[in-house]
């Protein structure tokens, strides 16, 4: 095995180890901007600016990744979003 092949293999292994999940928030016609912003601040520890930007992205693009990390950290956060009436999933 050449050095280049070995480095490539090590990078692939590292990428697999660093693979993280995401919470994706989806647009709906029910929730207000204020509700979405307040919920993102509470559930995902967003700053008001981050939450506002995410709410606008969701509104205009239909969805937005609002948090990345390990599944165990994201699961309770996603549950808070769902319990607040938002549409979200972990991918």
N, CA, C and O atoms as a Tinker XYZ file with bonds, in Angstrom:
   364  protein
     1  N      0.850000   -1.179000    0.000000    73     2
     2  CA     0.000000    0.000000    0.000000    64     1     3
     3  C      0.891000    1.235000    0.000000    63     2     4     5
     4  O      1.815000    1.353000    0.805000    81     3
     5  N      0.597000    2.147000   -0.913000    73     3     6
     6  CA     1.380000    3.368000   -0.995000    64     5     7
     7  C      0.978000    4.317000    0.127000    63     6     8     9
     8  O     -0.056000    4.147000    0.773000    81     7
     9  N      1.823000    5.316000    0.340000    73     7    10
    10  CA     1.557000    6.313000    1.376000    64     9    11
    11  C      0.274000    7.074000    1.065000    63    10    12    13
    12  O     -0.507000    7.373000    1.968000    81    11
    13  N      0.056000    7.388000   -0.213000    73    11    14
    14  CA    -1.142000    8.126000   -0.610000    64    13    15
    15  C     -2.408000    7.309000   -0.314000    63    14    16    17
    16  O     -3.401000    7.856000    0.167000    81    15
    17  N     -2.373000    6.021000   -0.596000    73    15    18
    18  CA    -3.524000    5.150000   -0.318000    64    17    19
    19  C     -3.786000    5.056000    1.182000    63    18    20    21
    20  O     -4.934000    5.054000    1.625000    81    19
    21  N     -2.699000    4.978000    1.958000    73    19    22
    22  CA    -2.848000    4.869000    3.399000    64    21    23
    23  C     -3.480000    6.136000    3.981000    63    22    24    25
    24  O     -4.357000    6.052000    4.841000    81    23
    25  N     -3.041000    7.304000    3.517000    73    23    26
    26  CA    -3.589000    8.568000    3.993000    64    25    27
    27  C     -5.064000    8.674000    3.605000    63    26    28    29
    28  O     -5.886000    9.116000    4.408000    81    27
    29  N     -5.401000    8.272000    2.385000    73    27    30
    30  CA    -6.796000    8.308000    1.941000    64    29    31
    31  C     -7.672000    7.417000    2.809000    63    30    32    33
    32  O     -8.782000    7.799000    3.180000    81    31
    33  N     -7.168000    6.226000    3.132000    73    31    34
    34  CA    -7.913000    5.305000    3.974000    64    33    35
    35  C     -8.110000    5.878000    5.375000    63    34    36    37
    36  O     -9.189000    5.749000    5.953000    81    35
    37  N     -7.076000    6.509000    5.921000    73    35    38
    38  CA    -7.182000    7.119000    7.243000    64    37    39
    39  C     -8.192000    8.263000    7.246000    63    38    40    41
    40  O     -8.934000    8.425000    8.214000    81    39
    41  N     -8.231000    9.055000    6.181000    73    39    42
    42  CA    -9.187000   10.158000    6.089000    64    41    43
    43  C    -10.620000    9.638000    6.024000    63    42    44    45
    44  O    -11.518000   10.211000    6.642000    81    43
    45  N    -10.840000    8.551000    5.275000    73    43    46
    46  CA   -12.174000    7.978000    5.197000    64    45    47
    47  C    -12.631000    7.473000    6.561000    63    46    48    49
    48  O    -13.785000    7.674000    6.938000    81    47
    49  N    -11.743000    6.822000    7.300000    73    47    50
    50  CA   -12.085000    6.343000    8.630000    64    49    51
    51  C    -12.409000    7.503000    9.567000    63    50    52    53
    52  O    -13.342000    7.420000   10.366000    81    51
    53  N    -11.638000    8.579000    9.467000    73    51    54
    54  CA   -11.855000    9.754000   10.312000    64    53    55
    55  C    -13.202000   10.400000    9.995000    63    54    56    57
    56  O    -13.909000   10.828000   10.908000    81    55
    57  N    -13.570000   10.478000    8.699000    73    55    58
    58  CA   -14.853000   11.049000    8.311000    64    57    59
    59  C    -16.007000   10.243000    8.889000    63    58    60    61
    60  O    -16.992000   10.816000    9.354000    81    59
    61  N    -15.893000    8.906000    8.863000    73    59    62
    62  CA   -16.936000    8.053000    9.419000    64    61    63
    63  C    -17.078000    8.284000   10.923000    63    62    64    65
    64  O    -18.191000    8.305000   11.448000    81    63
    65  N    -15.968000    8.455000   11.604000    73    63    66
    66  CA   -15.983000    8.674000   13.045000    64    65    67
    67  C    -16.617000   10.016000   13.386000    63    66    68    69
    68  O    -17.314000   10.129000   14.394000    81    67
    69  N    -16.385000   11.039000   12.556000    73    67    70
    70  CA   -16.873000   12.381000   12.826000    64    69    71
    71  C    -18.287000   12.620000   12.298000    63    70    72    73
    72  O    -18.823000   13.716000   12.457000    81    71
    73  N    -18.893000   11.618000   11.676000    73    71    74
    74  CA   -20.248000   11.761000   11.131000    64    73    75
    75  C    -21.213000   12.201000   12.219000    63    74    76    77
    76  O    -21.323000   11.558000   13.263000    81    75
    77  N    -21.905000   13.294000   11.969000    73    75    78
    78  CA   -22.829000   13.820000   12.953000    64    77    79
    79  C    -24.225000   13.890000   12.355000    63    78    80    81
    80  O    -24.395000   13.970000   11.138000    81    79
    81  N    -25.201000   13.859000   13.217000    73    79    82
    82  CA   -26.588000   13.974000   12.796000    64    81    83
    83  C    -26.994000   15.439000   12.776000    63    82    84    85
    84  O    -26.279000   16.305000   13.282000    81    83
    85  N    -28.158000   15.703000   12.182000    73    83    86
    86  CA   -28.673000   17.063000   12.087000    64    85    87
    87  C    -30.152000   17.073000   12.433000    63    86    88    89
    88  O    -30.872000   16.120000   12.137000    81    87
    89  N    -30.604000   18.153000   13.061000    73    87    90
    90  CA   -32.030000   18.399000   13.190000    64    89    91
    91  C    -32.419000   19.310000   12.038000    63    90    92    93
    92  O    -31.868000   20.398000   11.874000    81    91
    93  N    -33.379000   18.849000   11.242000    73    91    94
    94  CA   -33.900000   19.646000   10.134000    64    93    95
    95  C    -35.285000   20.130000   10.522000    63    94    96    97
    96  O    -36.153000   19.335000   10.885000    81    95
    97  N    -35.487000   21.433000   10.443000    73    95    98
    98  CA   -36.770000   22.057000   10.740000    64    97    99
    99  C    -37.476000   22.352000    9.425000    63    98   100   101
   100  O    -36.867000   22.865000    8.486000    81    99
   101  N    -38.772000   22.023000    9.361000    73    99   102
   102  CA   -39.549000   22.195000    8.134000    64   101   103
   103  C    -40.561000   23.326000    8.281000    63   102   104   105
   104  O    -41.048000   23.605000    9.377000    81   103
   105  N    -40.863000   23.962000    7.171000    73   103   106
   106  CA   -41.825000   25.057000    7.147000    64   105   107
   107  C    -43.243000   24.528000    7.350000    63   106   108   109
   108  O    -43.554000   23.397000    6.976000    81   107
   109  N    -44.082000   25.345000    7.935000    73   107   110
   110  CA   -45.507000   25.049000    8.017000    64   109   111
   111  C    -46.273000   26.360000    7.905000    63   110   112   113
   112  O    -45.685000   27.441000    7.936000    81   111
   113  N    -47.559000   26.253000    7.779000    73   111   114
   114  CA   -48.394000   27.450000    7.625000    64   113   115
   115  C    -49.109000   27.798000    8.926000    63   114   116   117
   116  O    -50.046000   28.597000    8.920000    81   115
   117  N    -48.678000   27.206000   10.045000    73   115   118
   118  CA   -49.386000   27.352000   11.315000    64   117   119
   119  C    -48.644000   28.253000   12.292000    63   118   120   121
   120  O    -49.232000   29.175000   12.858000    81   119
   121  N    -47.362000   27.993000   12.491000    73   119   122
   122  CA   -46.597000   28.673000   13.540000    64   121   123
   123  C    -46.112000   30.049000   13.104000    63   122   124   125
   124  O    -45.733000   30.259000   11.952000    81   123
   125  N    -46.131000   30.977000   14.051000    73   123   126
   126  CA   -45.658000   32.334000   13.773000    64   125   127
   127  C    -44.132000   32.376000   13.839000    63   126   128   129
   128  O    -43.490000   31.489000   14.401000    81   127
   129  N    -43.577000   33.422000   13.255000    73   127   130
   130  CA   -42.129000   33.620000   13.338000    64   129   131
   131  C    -41.690000   33.713000   14.797000    63   130   132   133
   132  O    -40.689000   33.113000   15.189000    81   131
   133  N    -42.435000   34.462000   15.590000    73   131   134
   134  CA   -42.068000   34.633000   16.997000    64   133   135
   135  C    -42.034000   33.293000   17.733000    63   134   136   137
   136  O    -41.121000   33.035000   18.517000    81   135
   137  N    -43.024000   32.447000   17.480000    73   135   138
   138  CA   -43.056000   31.140000   18.144000    64   137   139
   139  C    -41.858000   30.288000   17.730000    63   138   140   141
   140  O    -41.219000   29.660000   18.574000    81   139
   141  N    -41.556000   30.268000   16.438000    73   139   142
   142  CA   -40.414000   29.481000   15.945000    64   141   143
   143  C    -39.118000   30.007000   16.552000    63   142   144   145
   144  O    -38.283000   29.221000   17.002000    81   143
   145  N    -38.942000   31.309000   16.571000    73   143   146
   146  CA   -37.725000   31.916000   17.110000    64   145   147
   147  C    -37.576000   31.592000   18.596000    63   146   148   149
   148  O    -36.503000   31.183000   19.039000    81   147
   149  N    -38.638000   31.774000   19.356000    73   147   150
   150  CA   -38.580000   31.483000   20.796000    64   149   151
   151  C    -38.285000   30.014000   21.055000    63   150   152   153
   152  O    -37.542000   29.680000   21.978000    81   151
   153  N    -38.865000   29.133000   20.243000    73   151   154
   154  CA   -38.649000   27.697000   20.430000    64   153   155
   155  C    -37.224000   27.304000   20.085000    63   154   156   157
   156  O    -36.633000   26.477000   20.779000    81   155
   157  N    -36.658000   27.877000   19.029000    73   155   158
   158  CA   -35.269000   27.577000   18.674000    64   157   159
   159  C    -34.305000   28.065000   19.753000    63   158   160   161
   160  O    -33.309000   27.402000   20.042000    81   159
   161  N    -34.592000   29.200000   20.339000    73   159   162
   162  CA   -33.751000   29.713000   21.426000    64   161   163
   163  C    -33.803000   28.762000   22.617000    63   162   164   165
   164  O    -32.774000   28.454000   23.218000    81   163
   165  N    -35.001000   28.299000   22.953000    73   163   166
   166  CA   -35.191000   27.423000   24.107000    64   165   167
   167  C    -34.650000   26.005000   23.857000    63   166   168   169
   168  O    -33.943000   25.451000   24.698000    81   167
   169  N    -34.982000   25.433000   22.715000    73   167   170
   170  CA   -34.668000   24.021000   22.478000    64   169   171
   171  C    -33.260000   23.789000   21.937000    63   170   172   173
   172  O    -32.635000   22.776000   22.250000    81   171
   173  N    -32.764000   24.711000   21.135000    73   171   174
   174  CA   -31.482000   24.496000   20.453000    64   173   175
   175  C    -30.378000   25.433000   20.931000    63   174   176   177
   176  O    -29.282000   25.438000   20.370000    81   175
   177  N    -30.659000   26.222000   21.959000    73   175   178
   178  CA   -29.677000   27.173000   22.484000    64   177   179
   179  C    -29.184000   28.167000   21.431000    63   178   180   181
   180  O    -28.017000   28.560000   21.434000    81   179
   181  N    -30.085000   28.565000   20.534000    73   179   182
   182  CA   -29.728000   29.565000   19.531000    64   181   183
   183  C    -29.698000   30.953000   20.166000    63   182   184   185
   184  O    -30.387000   31.217000   21.152000    81   183
   185  N    -28.889000   31.827000   19.584000    73   183   186
   186  CA   -28.994000   33.242000   19.911000    64   185   187
   187  C    -30.236000   33.770000   19.188000    63   186   188   189
   188  O    -30.712000   33.130000   18.250000    81   187
   189  N    -30.763000   34.908000   19.598000    73   187   190
   190  CA   -31.914000   35.459000   18.872000    64   189   191
   191  C    -31.627000   35.656000   17.376000    63   190   192   193
   192  O    -32.503000   35.438000   16.539000    81   191
   193  N    -30.417000   36.062000   17.054000    73   191   194
   194  CA   -30.055000   36.274000   15.648000    64   193   195
   195  C    -30.045000   34.951000   14.874000    63   194   196   197
   196  O    -30.555000   34.881000   13.756000    81   195
   197  N    -29.463000   33.902000   15.469000    73   195   198
   198  CA   -29.445000   32.588000   14.813000    64   197   199
   199  C    -30.858000   32.086000   14.582000    63   198   200   201
   200  O    -31.184000   31.595000   13.501000    81   199
   201  N    -31.693000   32.214000   15.601000    73   199   202
   202  CA   -33.065000   31.720000   15.508000    64   201   203
   203  C    -33.844000   32.468000   14.428000    63   202   204   205
   204  O    -34.602000   31.863000   13.671000    81   203
   205  N    -33.655000   33.777000   14.362000    73   203   206
   206  CA   -34.340000   34.562000   13.337000    64   205   207
   207  C    -33.877000   34.162000   11.936000    63   206   208   209
   208  O    -34.695000   34.016000   11.028000    81   207
   209  N    -32.567000   33.986000   11.761000    73   207   210
   210  CA   -32.042000   33.582000   10.459000    64   209   211
   211  C    -32.581000   32.214000   10.051000    63   210   212   213
   212  O    -32.972000   32.017000    8.901000    81   211
   213  N    -32.601000   31.275000   10.987000    73   211   214
   214  CA   -33.127000   29.938000   10.681000    64   213   215
   215  C    -34.603000   30.009000   10.317000    63   214   216   217
   216  O    -35.042000   29.326000    9.392000    81   215
   217  N    -35.372000   30.820000   11.027000    73   215   218
   218  CA   -36.807000   30.928000   10.728000    64   217   219
   219  C    -37.029000   31.491000    9.320000    63   218   220   221
   220  O    -37.950000   31.073000    8.619000    81   219
   221  N    -36.199000   32.423000    8.918000    73   219   222
   222  CA   -36.320000   32.978000    7.560000    64   221   223
   223  C    -35.912000   31.961000    6.500000    63   222   224   225
   224  O    -36.553000   31.864000    5.453000    81   223
   225  N    -34.858000   31.210000    6.765000    73   223   226
   226  CA   -34.429000   30.170000    5.823000    64   225   227
   227  C    -35.523000   29.125000    5.667000    63   226   228   229
   228  O    -35.831000   28.706000    4.551000    81   227
   229  N    -36.112000   28.699000    6.790000    73   227   230
   230  CA   -37.205000   27.719000    6.743000    64   229   231
   231  C    -38.378000   28.287000    5.940000    63   230   232   233
   232  O    -38.961000   27.589000    5.111000    81   231
   233  N    -38.713000   29.526000    6.182000    73   231   234
   234  CA   -39.847000   30.157000    5.495000    64   233   235
   235  C    -39.639000   30.197000    3.982000    63   234   236   237
   236  O    -40.552000   29.870000    3.223000    81   235
   237  N    -38.453000   30.591000    3.542000    73   235   238
   238  CA   -38.216000   30.771000    2.116000    64   237   239
   239  C    -37.736000   29.511000    1.399000    63   238   240   241
   240  O    -37.985000   29.358000    0.204000    81   239
   241  N    -37.047000   28.598000    2.108000    73   239   242
   242  CA   -36.511000   27.390000    1.468000    64   241   243
   243  C    -37.287000   26.129000    1.820000    63   242   244   245
   244  O    -37.078000   25.084000    1.204000    81   243
   245  N    -38.169000   26.211000    2.791000    73   243   246
   246  CA   -38.959000   25.053000    3.158000    64   245   247
   247  C    -38.365000   24.203000    4.259000    63   246   248   249
   248  O    -39.071000   23.423000    4.898000    81   247
   249  N    -37.063000   24.351000    4.485000    73   247   250
   250  CA   -36.404000   23.609000    5.559000    64   249   251
   251  C    -35.048000   24.216000    5.849000    63   250   252   253
   252  O    -34.504000   24.985000    5.056000    81   251
   253  N    -34.506000   23.846000    7.026000    73   251   254
   254  CA   -33.197000   24.358000    7.436000    64   253   255
   255  C    -32.619000   23.438000    8.504000    63   254   256   257
   256  O    -33.339000   22.988000    9.395000    81   255
   257  N    -31.335000   23.163000    8.415000    73   255   258
   258  CA   -30.649000   22.449000    9.489000    64   257   259
   259  C    -30.449000   23.436000   10.632000    63   258   260   261
   260  O    -29.791000   24.463000   10.463000    81   259
   261  N    -31.020000   23.121000   11.804000    73   259   262
   262  CA   -30.971000   24.058000   12.919000    64   261   263
   263  C    -29.988000   23.641000   14.008000    63   262   264   265
   264  O    -29.640000   24.447000   14.870000    81   263
   265  N    -29.536000   22.379000   13.974000    73   263   266
   266  CA   -28.573000   21.923000   14.988000    64   265   267
   267  C    -27.881000   20.672000   14.469000    63   266   268   269
   268  O    -28.519000   19.816000   13.857000    81   267
   269  N    -26.570000   20.563000   14.713000    73   267   270
   270  CA   -25.829000   19.356000   14.379000    64   269   271
   271  C    -25.166000   18.830000   15.638000    63   270   272   273
   272  O    -24.873000   19.585000   16.565000    81   271
   273  N    -24.935000   17.533000   15.659000    73   271   274
   274  CA   -24.272000   16.932000   16.810000    64   273   275
   275  C    -24.553000   15.448000   16.892000    63   274   276   277
   276  O    -25.029000   14.832000   15.938000    81   275
   277  N    -24.251000   14.887000   18.048000    73   275   278
   278  CA   -24.485000   13.467000   18.265000    64   277   279
   279  C    -25.967000   13.222000   18.509000    63   278   280   281
   280  O    -26.665000   14.072000   19.061000    81   279
   281  N    -26.438000   12.059000   18.096000    73   279   282
   282  CA   -27.860000   11.738000   18.192000    64   281   283
   283  C    -28.387000   11.902000   19.615000    63   282   284   285
   284  O    -29.480000   12.431000   19.811000    81   283
   285  N    -27.623000   11.456000   20.603000    73   283   286
   286  CA   -28.068000   11.519000   21.997000    64   285   287
   287  C    -28.316000   12.952000   22.467000    63   286   288   289
   288  O    -29.171000   13.184000   23.323000    81   287
   289  N    -27.581000   13.907000   21.918000    73   287   290
   290  CA   -27.795000   15.315000   22.252000    64   289   291
   291  C    -28.989000   15.889000   21.485000    63   290   292   293
   292  O    -29.743000   16.708000   22.012000    81   291
   293  N    -29.150000   15.449000   20.234000    73   291   294
   294  CA   -30.190000   16.019000   19.380000    64   293   295
   295  C    -31.588000   15.499000   19.683000    63   294   296   297
   296  O    -32.567000   16.219000   19.487000    81   295
   297  N    -31.698000   14.267000   20.155000    73   295   298
   298  CA   -33.014000   13.650000   20.353000    64   297   299
   299  C    -33.903000   14.447000   21.310000    63   298   300   301
   300  O    -35.055000   14.715000   20.967000    81   299
   301  N    -33.419000   14.839000   22.499000    73   299   302
   302  CA   -34.289000   15.638000   23.374000    64   301   303
   303  C    -34.581000   17.028000   22.808000    63   302   304   305
   304  O    -35.654000   17.577000   23.056000    81   303
   305  N    -33.666000   17.592000   22.068000    73   303   306
   306  CA   -33.891000   18.905000   21.455000    64   305   307
   307  C    -34.986000   18.811000   20.390000    63   306   308   309
   308  O    -35.872000   19.663000   20.319000    81   307
   309  N    -34.910000   17.766000   19.564000    73   307   310
   310  CA   -35.923000   17.570000   18.530000    64   309   311
   311  C    -37.282000   17.324000   19.168000    63   310   312   313
   312  O    -38.298000   17.808000   18.670000    81   311
   313  N    -37.308000   16.582000   20.258000    73   311   314
   314  CA   -38.570000   16.339000   20.967000    64   313   315
   315  C    -39.186000   17.645000   21.460000    63   314   316   317
   316  O    -40.405000   17.812000   21.412000    81   315
   317  N    -38.354000   18.571000   21.932000    73   315   318
   318  CA   -38.864000   19.870000   22.378000    64   317   319
   319  C    -39.478000   20.646000   21.210000    63   318   320   321
   320  O    -40.511000   21.296000   21.366000    81   319
   321  N    -38.833000   20.572000   20.036000    73   319   322
   322  CA   -39.379000   21.241000   18.866000    64   321   323
   323  C    -40.728000   20.646000   18.480000    63   322   324   325
   324  O    -41.679000   21.367000   18.179000    81   323
   325  N    -40.792000   19.314000   18.496000    73   323   326
   326  CA   -42.035000   18.627000   18.134000    64   325   327
   327  C    -43.138000   18.930000   19.141000    63   326   328   329
   328  O    -44.280000   19.178000   18.756000    81   327
   329  N    -42.803000   18.913000   20.421000    73   327   330
   330  CA   -43.796000   19.202000   21.459000    64   329   331
   331  C    -44.320000   20.635000   21.381000    63   330   332   333
   332  O    -45.428000   20.923000   21.833000    81   331
   333  N    -43.522000   21.524000   20.807000    73   331   334
   334  CA   -43.944000   22.924000   20.625000    64   333   335
   335  C    -44.764000   23.107000   19.344000    63   334   336   337
   336  O    -45.168000   24.222000   19.016000    81   335
   337  N    -45.006000   22.013000   18.627000    73   335   338
   338  CA   -45.838000   22.081000   17.433000    64   337   339
   339  C    -45.090000   22.336000   16.152000    63   338   340   341
   340  O    -45.711000   22.582000   15.118000    81   339
   341  N    -43.753000   22.284000   16.186000    73   339   342
   342  CA   -42.968000   22.477000   14.976000    64   341   343
   343  C    -42.755000   21.135000   14.273000    63   342   344   345
   344  O    -42.893000   20.077000   14.888000    81   343
   345  N    -42.420000   21.183000   12.996000    73   343   346
   346  CA   -42.120000   19.973000   12.232000    64   345   347
   347  C    -40.609000   19.848000   12.082000    63   346   348   349
   348  O    -39.958000   20.693000   11.466000    81   347
   349  N    -40.065000   18.776000   12.658000    73   347   350
   350  CA   -38.613000   18.588000   12.620000    64   349   351
   351  C    -38.300000   17.101000   12.631000    63   350   352   353
   352  O    -39.113000   16.279000   13.054000    81   351
   353  N    -37.099000   16.773000   12.155000    73   351   354
   354  CA   -36.642000   15.393000   12.210000    64   353   355
   355  C    -35.118000   15.358000   12.318000    63   354   356   357
   356  O    -34.433000   16.314000   11.954000    81   355
   357  N    -34.611000   14.254000   12.818000    73   355   358
   358  CA   -33.172000   14.046000   12.907000    64   357   359
   359  C    -32.750000   13.222000   11.709000    63   358   360   361
   360  O    -33.322000   12.168000   11.432000    81   359
   361  N    -31.746000   13.708000   11.003000    73   359   362
   362  CA   -31.209000   12.982000    9.841000    64   361   363
   363  C    -29.744000   12.696000   10.046000    63   362   364
   364  O    -29.107000   12.093000    9.182000    81   363
